[in-house]
Each structure stands twice: as structure tokens, then as C-alpha cells.
Amino acid sequence: MENLKEIEYTSNQKAVGELFYIFMMISCIGIVVGVVWSILDFIMPLGKFDIFLALNLGYQITIVAGFLAALFLLLIFFFGLFKKGAKGVLKFLFKERELEERYKNRLDVKIAAGGLLLSIMAIIVGIIIAVTQDIFGGSDTSPLKGLFSEFSAGNWVLFGSLALFAIVGLTLFLIFFWKNGNYAIMKIIGILEKE
């Protein structure tokens, strides 16, 4: 059973946790804006701004104030969860693990674990590069090239925010995997050696 003592984090670790939380919140706000914008683009693809300008001043103020109220409500929600969210990121990334003494200094196990972890990370990075090249620089026969040709501005905001959220999540996963994957592999080796 893991020890549940409170871990003291360095200022650099706290900064990393806060930065990841801020990026996650920026992407979440972007996702909400992108969803609303995409729905409006679906309902009325063209002429939204012209109709807005044709409204009287009271309606314009109400619409802008409504969007600002929703934005500030989200910001209040995210600021309220700031400490808890940053602490959750810290716990996720910097969990202390204790290995059994017999696995701590085994070079063969460290090389195998490091090679496996690097290989898995290389596969993930390779997939990201391949998809990115298909989307933005691929040939006309690329299956993903035509996917984005009909995107509206709202769809691009939504896609960009989702991509940012995915990059932050993937980065967190890779850091977690690198820091805790070695522990997991050592634990698996311990189980296999006992059998």
C-alpha cells in the first residue's frame, strides 16, 4: 500500500503544475467558444455580424454582455479550482514511488525499461508528425486533407482548442509515463521473477 503522506513540492514543480492547469483551462474555454461558434455557423453560415450590426443598441449590449457573463462565469469556475487543479496535476506528475531494494541498481532492467519507454514515446510522436503532415502539408490524395477544407471559423477555433487540449494531455501522459513507467516495469519484472 502506498504511503499517503503529504509531499512537499519544489517551486519549479509548482510552476509546472500551475502552467499545465492554465493551458488546460485555456483550451477548455476555447472548446466552449468553438462549440458555440460552430453551432452558430451551422444555424447561420453567413451574415451573423451584419444582423448583429442591424440590431438596436440595447440588443447589441445584451448579446455582448451575455457572452462576457458566460466567459467570466467560466473564469470564476476555473480560478476557484486553480489550487485544487494545480495540486491534482502535481500529484499526477510527481508521485513518489519506492522500489524494492533489489531492483534499484539493476542496469539490465533500467536499459530494458528505458528502451521500451522511449520506443512507445517515439511511436506516439511519429503518429502525431504523420497526422500533422497529412493535414497541413500532405498530398491531395491524403485522407485527412479534405477533412478540413470545409471548416468554418468556429470549427477552426474548436479544432485548435481540442488540439491544444490533446497536446497538453499527451504531454502530461508522456511525463507521467516516463516518471512512472520505470516503476511499473520494475513491478512487472518483480511479479514475473516471483512466479
Secondary structure, DSSP 8 states (H G I E B T S, - for coil): ----------HHHHHHHHHHHHHHHHHHHHHHHHHHHHHHHHH-SS-HHHHHHHS-HHHHHHHHHHHHHHHHHHHHHHHHTHHHHHHHHHHHHS------HHHHT-HHHHHHHHHHHHHHHHHHHHHHHHHHHHHHT--TT-TTTGGGTT--HHHHHHHHHHHHHHHHHHHHHHHHHHHHHHHHHHHHHHHHHH-
